């Protein structure tokens, strides 16, 4: 049985390191048919989408600049995503960073 919740931190510098830590994670989620939410700034969304190609259509993206820095706005985004997919009984994945 998978962990009920697992949170890992990933530190990176620049686009290459961002992709090194997020691209395969996202591809693995898509390949396993696991819901994945990527909540980062628009420039990183564009970068990740360009590398994912068609698979990007199976990923939910949220621009953190639009969500904002306040946890009172961020937490509901994650909660809604998890609630929407929790009944499937599968792992849900996410990548997020503060605005």
C-alpha positions in Angstrom: 0.0 0.0 0.0 1.4 3.4 -0.9 2.1 5.9 1.8 -0.9 8.0 2.7 1.1 11.1 2.1 4.7 11.8 1.1 6.3 15.2 0.6 9.7 15.6 -0.9 11.7 18.8 -1.4 13.6 19.3 -4.6 16.1 22.2 -4.9 17.3 23.3 -8.3 19.0 26.1 -10.1 18.1 27.0 -13.6 16.0 25.4 -16.3 18.2 22.3 -16.8 18.0 21.3 -13.2 14.3 22.1 -13.1 13.7 19.7 -16.0 16.1 17.1 -14.5 13.9 16.9 -11.4 10.4 17.3 -12.9 10.3 15.9 -16.4 10.7 12.2 -15.6 8.5 12.5 -12.5 5.8 13.9 -14.6 6.3 11.3 -17.4 6.1 8.5 -14.9 2.8 9.8 -13.6 1.4 10.0 -17.1 2.7 6.5 -17.9 1.1 5.1 -14.8 -2.2 6.9 -15.5 -1.8 8.8 -12.2 -3.2 12.3 -11.9 -0.5 15.0 -11.7 -0.8 18.7 -10.9 2.1 21.0 -11.7 1.7 24.4 -9.9 4.6 26.6 -10.9 5.1 29.9 -12.8 4.0 30.2 -16.4 7.5 30.2 -17.8 8.2 26.8 -16.2 4.8 25.5 -17.4 5.7 26.4 -21.0 9.1 24.7 -20.6 7.6 21.5 -19.2 4.8 21.4 -21.7 7.2 21.8 -24.6 9.3 18.8 -23.3 6.2 16.6 -22.5 4.7 17.1 -26.0 1.3 15.4 -26.3 1.6 14.1 -22.8 1.1 17.6 -21.5 -2.6 17.3 -22.2 -2.7 14.7 -19.4 -1.2 17.0 -16.8 -3.0 19.7 -14.9 -1.1 23.0 -14.8 -1.7 25.9 -12.5 0.2 29.2 -12.7 1.3 30.0 -9.2 1.6 33.7 -10.1 -2.2 33.7 -10.5 -2.9 31.6 -7.4 -0.7 33.8 -5.3 1.6 33.4 -2.3 -0.9 33.1 0.4 -1.4 29.6 1.7 -5.1 30.3 2.1 -5.3 30.4 -1.7 -2.7 27.6 -2.4 -4.1 24.9 -0.1 -7.6 24.9 -1.7 -6.0 24.4 -5.2 -4.3 21.2 -3.9 -7.2 20.1 -1.8 -9.6 20.3 -4.8 -7.2 18.4 -7.0 -6.7 15.6 -4.4 -10.5 15.5 -3.6 -11.3 15.2 -7.3 -9.0 12.2 -7.8 -9.0 10.5 -4.3 -11.8 8.2 -5.2 -9.8 6.5 -8.0 -7.7 4.7 -5.4 -4.5 5.6 -7.2 -1.5 7.7 -6.4 -1.8 11.4 -7.1 1.3 13.4 -7.9 2.1 17.0 -7.7 4.9 19.5 -8.3 4.5 22.9 -6.7 6.5 25.9 -5.7 5.7 29.2 -4.1 5.0 32.1 -6.4 
